[in-house]
């Protein structure tokens, strides 16, 4: 951003659009930026970006890109709308409207460090975009059934959700985590068995005093 200011205002506008795509709401800069009225935080300037894409949202239009460079160019273009458009990675397809119903909704039900759950309601098929990072160990389920996570917007997650009301869950599916959980369960079971066994085993009588 420092280079863009005063050097290339068009580049600054494009970079801000990319940040909005990644749900960035605030920009911290050591020098003033052409981003409207900001506030001071020590020796830095804080700016609030307008209309960043929600962390979780339903897309209105689908685009496709074969490479990260292609997707980055699309995000910077004036016609790209963060929060409405989604770029499906490693695909080739013309832009296509998704016919998102006006009353379609996604509601976050629960979230912690390793999972998030949503209720998605729509009269037609939709694409749920999760702006958090795409990684191979993330899994997804719709109504308890495993579904594929698609890479979107360079490094975000997306799943296709059929029409109706569905429960969608993203979860961290690491083999190490599963093994750790299994070992913990086994240890708890062994501890319970040992505790019960000690209670049922008669104690030796203490020797009588002389």
Number of C-alpha atoms within 10 A of each C-alpha: 21 12 10 16 17 12 11 11 15 13 15 20 19 18 17 21 25 23 20 22 26 23 20 19 15 15 16 17 16 14 12 19 21 14 16 11 11 18 13 13 11 8 8 13 17 20 19 16 18 14 14 21 22 19 14 19 19 26 21 18 20 18 21 21 22 14 12 15 11 15 21 17 13 19 26 20 13 10 9 19 20 21 23 17 24 28 26 22 21 16 12 11 11 10 13 12 12 16 13 19 14 8 8 16 17 18 14 14 12 11 13 8 7 10 15 17 19 20 17 24 21 20 15 14 16 25 21 21 27 23 21 14 14 19 13 10 10 17 19 23 18 21 13 11 10 12 17 14 20 18 21 26 30 22 17 22 25 27 22 16 21 16 14 13 16 18 19 25 23 21 17 17 15 13 10 9 11 12 11 12 12 12 12 12 12 12 12 12 12 12 12 11 11 12 11 11 11 10 9 9 8 8 8 6 6 6 6 5 4 3
